[in-house]
Amino acid sequence: MTAAWQPPPPELALAGAGVHVWRVALDPPAEVVAALAHTLSDDERDRAARFHFDRDRIAFTVARGALRTLAGRYLAAPPARLAFGYRERGKPYLTASAGLRFNVSHSGQRALLCFARDREVGVDIELRRELSDLLALARTAFSPAEYAALCRLPEVAHPDAFFACWSRKEAFIKATGEGVAQLAAFDVSLAPGEPARLLRVDGEPPGAPRWSIQDLPATPGYAAALVVEHAGGAAPQLACWDWPAAGPTG
């Protein structure tokens, strides 16, 4: 895993085993929001306008505009002309992608965007927050083995373990595109200090994993994870960058 978020290079090249993850601040200056809004489709502008709170409208505009801007750079195409489709369970894709795959997650004032070629990817970021019903949520969203592992930990460790587990599980179901119906069909590690690992995936032999999972470099106040398909058996080569147009990130 890369140790920290880095400034991006002037030229983007994504091929082979490369996987690029971008961290985006969702509260940039107004002129940045306005510029990104111009890249959106009419449907996306309508979706943005339907948000009741300005912060949600701005977050949607920035995340979608950043996706269009970066995908346009990878594809050497005008961002406003990119078209998206949706698979059966809602995972988005580019209709003219040249093999480019992507995934997006946002929480609080941060978004993560990941890109790869000819391999599925999933990313998730979660704002750490106080949860009065943490164990009840875990019982519903975690597998039985994960819930049992969480309950074995001291109570003081529950919040960190919960958000580590939740971000890893969300990243996995976003990579596979199977959605919440898959939540109990796999186990991830969750103990504080334990590396991110897929411990079990229904129907997949443990000796030949199709997917890899890892935590992303720290963003204070957040948990974040990435899942990448091992296309052709090649391990992913990860680069983590801050998107400069979004301003400084914490």
MIMARPA-503291 format. One line per 8 residues: their letters; for each residue z, x, y of C-alpha. Coordinates in steps of 0.05 Angstrom, whole numbers. Layout:
BEGIN
A) Z,X,Y; ...
END
This chain:
BEGIN
MTAAWQPP) 0,0,0; -14,24,70; 50,39,108; 33,7,175; -16,-33,216; -68,11,249; -117,5,307; -186,-13,279
PPELALAG) -244,35,277; -302,25,326; -350,8,269; -335,-37,210; -360,-21,141; -338,-63,83; -366,-50,14; -346,-36,-58
AGVHVWRV) -272,-40,-69; -254,-45,5; -207,-100,28; -193,-108,102; -133,-146,128; -126,-162,202; -63,-183,239; -75,-229,298
ALDPPAEV) -26,-252,351; -35,-326,365; -11,-325,437; -62,-281,473; -80,-287,547; -115,-351,569; -182,-315,580; -182,-292,507
VAALAHTL) -168,-363,483; -225,-389,526; -274,-337,500; -256,-352,428; -263,-427,440; -336,-415,457; -349,-388,387; -324,-453,353
SDDERDRA) -368,-508,327; -365,-578,357; -325,-601,296; -275,-544,305; -267,-560,379; -253,-632,361; -201,-610,310; -168,-566,362
ARFHFDRD) -166,-623,413; -129,-668,364; -67,-624,363; -10,-655,401; 21,-590,425; -15,-536,464; 14,-481,421; -17,-512,359
RIAFTVAR) -84,-522,393; -83,-449,417; -62,-423,349; -119,-460,315; -170,-437,367; -149,-364,363; -145,-361,286; -213,-395,277
GALRTLAG) -245,-356,334; -219,-291,306; -246,-309,238; -315,-324,267; -315,-261,309; -296,-215,252; -340,-248,201; -397,-243,251
RYLAAPPA) -385,-168,257; -386,-159,181; -449,-200,174; -483,-176,238; -491,-249,258; -472,-289,321; -402,-318,309; -421,-387,336
RLAFGYRE) -477,-394,284; -435,-383,223; -428,-444,178; -370,-459,131; -366,-501,68; -306,-522,26; -296,-518,-49; -269,-575,-91
RGKPYLTA) -196,-559,-76; -209,-542,-3; -218,-466,-3; -267,-449,53; -327,-404,46; -386,-379,88; -450,-415,68; -492,-353,83
SAGLRFNV) -443,-298,64; -480,-239,34; -421,-235,-15; -369,-235,41; -304,-269,19; -246,-285,65; -180,-319,71; -135,-339,129
SHSGQRAL) -62,-354,138; -19,-367,200; 54,-381,213; 94,-378,277; 55,-334,326; 19,-291,275; -44,-299,233; -72,-256,177
LCFARDRE) -146,-253,160; -171,-216,99; -242,-198,79; -275,-168,17; -343,-168,-16; -358,-201,-83; -284,-211,-101; -236,-267,-86
VGVDIELR) -178,-255,-39; -117,-294,-16; -68,-278,39; -4,-311,63; 44,-300,120; 110,-338,128; 156,-340,188; 226,-327,162
RELSDLLA) 271,-385,183; 336,-417,163; 329,-467,107; 387,-513,92; 353,-537,28; 328,-470,3; 347,-479,-71; 319,-550,-72
LARTAFSP) 253,-525,-45; 252,-468,-95; 264,-515,-153; 203,-555,-132; 155,-498,-113; 175,-441,-159; 163,-434,-234; 225,-444,-278
AEYAALCR) 230,-368,-289; 226,-354,-214; 278,-407,-199; 325,-378,-251; 314,-308,-223; 330,-332,-153; 394,-366,-176; 418,-302,-210
LPEVAHPD) 417,-265,-143; 477,-265,-96; 471,-320,-44; 464,-270,12; 398,-247,-20; 369,-317,-27; 330,-320,40; 294,-254,31
AFFACWSR) 278,-269,-42; 255,-340,-26; 205,-318,28; 180,-259,-14; 167,-306,-72; 137,-361,-30; 88,-314,7; 66,-283,-60
KEAFIKAT) 55,-350,-93; 17,-378,-34; -28,-316,-32; -43,-324,-106; -61,-398,-105; -104,-386,-44; -141,-329,-80; -154,-372,-142
GEGVAQLA) -170,-434,-101; -131,-477,-150; -79,-502,-100; -8,-526,-111; -23,-553,-181; -20,-480,-204; 49,-463,-176; 85,-466,-243
AFDVSLAP) 29,-432,-281; 48,-361,-261; 109,-319,-244; 118,-267,-189; 173,-217,-176; 222,-236,-121; 285,-193,-123; 298,-154,-58
GEPARLLR) 271,-84,-64; 229,-101,-124; 154,-87,-115; 108,-147,-113; 82,-161,-184; 49,-215,-223; 94,-223,-283; 55,-278,-319
VDGEPPGA) -9,-317,-309; -24,-373,-358; -86,-358,-399; -92,-285,-378; -72,-226,-424; -19,-181,-391; -56,-117,-410; -120,-134,-372
PRWSIQDL) -99,-165,-305; -153,-199,-265; -112,-200,-201; -68,-151,-162; -13,-172,-114; 23,-132,-61; 66,-142,1; 34,-124,67
PATPGYAA) 62,-77,119; 122,-106,155; 116,-154,213; 187,-165,239; 211,-235,224; 156,-250,173; 140,-242,99; 68,-230,79
ALVVEHAG) 29,-217,15; -42,-205,-9; -76,-221,-75; -142,-189,-94; -188,-201,-153; -205,-138,-193; -281,-147,-191; -314,-100,-240
GAAPQLAC) -246,-69,-257; -242,-31,-191; -174,-29,-156; -177,-52,-84; -177,-2,-27; -136,-33,28; -140,-24,103; -93,-61,150
WDWPAAGP) -112,-69,223; -88,-102,286; -140,-144,320; -143,-114,391; -170,-176,426; -105,-212,409; -62,-163,447; -1,-125,422
TG) 36,-149,361; 108,-140,341
END
